[in-house]
Amino acid sequence: MIIDSHAHITEPSLKEDAPRIAAEMKNDGLLAIVEVGCDLATSRDAVAFAEKNDNVFALVGTHPEFAAVYGDAEREYYLKAAKRPKVVGIGEIGLDYYYETPEREVQKRAFVAQLELAHEAKLPVALHIRDAYGDLMTILKENKRLLQHGMLMHCYCGSKEFVKELAPFDSYFAFGGVVTFKNAKKDDVIRAVPRDRLIVETDCPYMTPVPFRGKRNEPKYVNYTARYIAGVLGMDEDEFEETTVKNTLTLFDKMKIKD
């Protein structure tokens, strides 16, 4: 049994199937799913879905793509939601410079504001970082006091060298289906992550692993990513699952799994 640490099953392309996905978790080899918000509306959806389903948990936060609209309403709701048992972290938040929109300074302000929020809520953060590792390191160093409850590098795409640079910030690293792609070349990065910091995810409905690449992703496909990473590390699949489950529950320590 394994945990999908980052999913978006309440998004439009999966929403109709969300009840079925939750109902079939055990048959699909899933111990739990973490449903992740990207703005105020999707964070509300994530919380509502988690509270309706056993072993589904939620993160609330504003993705850098929507940083320009982060304001008082978001902060108020996220802080209120953080007190609920099923809300286990703040995310996904961070920096994304691929499209250069919104402006970098806007993204930085929303990112730091949500680091402050997570510190106040005493919750870990899940970070979305794309083409922005330099500014990430600057912000983390300037705000290390806010990082007292753990940090997850969602869909980690950085180098093996950055794994070491991120270690002082109580960092965990999540890998999704992209590592199974022939041109991904992430095996050395996977090997650089300490085993007690390794986590798996789908980021569904995106990043579908081989052999389903090109199709809509679902939480059950995290098993294919896990199998691939276990092979890279020379680990038994059961041992790998136990390791990543333990790591996920250590990071998101509010998660209470029901038998």
Stockholm file with secondary structure:
# STOCKHOLM 1.0

chainA/1-259         MIIDSHAHITEPSLKEDAPRIAAEMKNDGLLAIVEVGCDLATSRDAVAFAEKNDNVFALVGTHPEFAAVYGDAEREYYLKAAKRPKVVGIGEIGLDYYYETPEREVQKRAFVAQLELAHEAKLPVALHIRDAYGDLMTILKENKRLLQHGMLMHCYCGSKEFVKELAPFDSYFAFGGVVTFKNAKKDDVIRAVPRDRLIVETDCPYMTPVPFRGKRNEPKYVNYTARYIAGVLGMDEDEFEETTVKNTLTLFDKMKIKD
#=GR chainA/1-259 SS CEEEEEECTTSHHHHTTHHHHHHTTTTTTEEEEEEECSSHHHHHHHHHHHHHSTTEEEEECCCGGGGGGCSHHHHHHHHHHTTSTTEEEEEEEEEECSSCCSCHHHHHHHHHHHHHHHHHHTCCEEEEEESCHHHHHHHHHHTGGGCCSCEEETTCCSCHHHHHHHGGGCEEEEECGGGGSTTCCCHHHHHHSCGGGEEECCCBTSSCCTTSTTSCCCGGGHHHHHHHHHHHHTCCHHHHHHHHHHHHHHHSTTCCCCC
#=GC SS_cons         CEEEEEECTTSHHHHTTHHHHHHTTTTTTEEEEEEECSSHHHHHHHHHHHHHSTTEEEEECCCGGGGGGCSHHHHHHHHHHTTSTTEEEEEEEEEECSSCCSCHHHHHHHHHHHHHHHHHHTCCEEEEEESCHHHHHHHHHHTGGGCCSCEEETTCCSCHHHHHHHGGGCEEEEECGGGGSTTCCCHHHHHHSCGGGEEECCCBTSSCCTTSTTSCCCGGGHHHHHHHHHHHHTCCHHHHHHHHHHHHHHHSTTCCCCC
//
